[in-house]
Amino acid sequence: MLKKIGIILLLISLAFLIGSGLYHLMLVIINDPGLPLLIRFALGGLIIALLIILIALIKERWEDKKNEKFDHRKY
């Protein structure tokens, strides 16, 4: 029970840290006048693509975990 609570708190904390870091990175990319427009779009697209892939992988794993059926017999 305590192990699950610790893992949940760790994952929530990591999600907040990563989300905050990405938010501030996007602010820097948008507000930097010396950064070429092409680089801004490329970095923004890269971040968005990585987020989409991460969300898809988490969703896929979540669905696979729900559909797993184990036979708990001892051999």
C-alpha positions, 0 to 999 in steps of 0.5 A, spaced: 500 500 500 505 504 501 509 502 495 503 504 491 502 511 494 509 513 493 509 511 486 503 515 485 506 521 488 513 520 485 509 520 478 505 526 480 511 530 482 515 528 475 509 530 471 508 537 474 516 538 473 516 536 466 510 540 465 512 546 468 519 545 464 516 544 457 511 550 459 517 555 460 521 552 454 515 554 450 515 561 453 522 562 451 522 559 444 516 564 443 519 570 446 526 569 444 526 575 438 533 572 436 531 565 434 529 564 427 522 562 425 523 556 422 527 553 429 521 556 433 516 552 429 521 546 429 522 546 436 515 547 438 513 541 433 518 536 436 515 538 443 508 537 441 510 530 437 513 527 443 508 529 448 503 526 443 507 519 442 508 519 450 500 520 451 499 514 446 504 510 449 501 511 456 494 510 453 496 503 450 500 501 456 494 502 460 489 499 455 494 493 455 494 492 463 486 492 463 486 486 458 491 482 461 489 476 464 493 472 468 493 464 471 495 464 478 496 457 478 502 454 481 505 449 477 
